[in-house]
Amino acid sequence: MKFIFFWVILNLMRALAYDPDSMDSVTPPYLVYLKSDYLPCTGVLIHPLWVITSSSCNLPNLKVVLGVTNPSSVSEENVQVVGYEKVINHPHFVITSIENNLMLIKLNKHVEVNDYVKLVSLPKEPVTEDTMCTVSTWAYNMYNVFKDPDSLQNVNISVISKTQCEDVYKRYHVTKHMLCLGIVPGRRLPCREVTAAPAVCNGTLQGILAFVDGCTLRADAGIYTRIFNYVPWIENTIQNN
């Protein structure tokens, strides 16, 4: 019995733990930490007044934090904390589906764009299979799983085909509005990481994580919202609000 308990604890630690030195821990300047009274999310700065994330991140009392590497630190410099004026979900998003899983957050003031806080470009053309992209989000140190995450990590993974993705996620229909990245078959040990990680390919935002069975930062295959298909909605929403 003691052996079984030790085995469970050991594997739980492996599942939750990250070595902050194992990957590049420099925060991409477009990355936004969305703190809430429930769970945090990842967002992306696409305009001095607008952040994009997933609709599942419509959480109570959001705080928009920019330029942060370690959200659990209270003394980090170059951090901007901004309030928001409104959140706008994609009109076709429904909570029972991962399709159209996008939300825009209008900030209550312009952020200061500097070396630590910058915009990311929206795509002018779709990303192609085998393109290498950087996916970034925060993970939790195994000793602090009940606090804010403390390990910003980036992983370089490539776009995979619709067929490969559906081989991993047999109960999901991967639509034209979705994009898959990762290593097939994926689905390794689970982990605790901040949801809605962005995929930036050649300096352009191409995806926001909608679903993963496993761990994004260990390159498990995930389904992302294909940003290219939503650029008209994004631009029209910003223009009309």
Buried (B, 14 or more C-beta within 10 A) or exposed (E): EEEEEEEEEEEBEEBBBBEEEEBBBEBBBBBBBBBBEEEBBBBBBBBEBBBBBBBBBBBEEBBBBBBBBBBBEEEEEBBBEBEBEEBBBBEEBEEEEBBBBBBBBBBEEEBEEEEBBBBBEBBEEBBEEEBEBBBBBBBBBBEEEEEBBBBBBBBEBBBBEBEBBBEBBEEBEBBEBBBBBBBBEBBBEBBBBBBBBBBBBEEBBBBBBBBBBBBBBBBBBBBBBBBBBBEEBBEEBBEEE
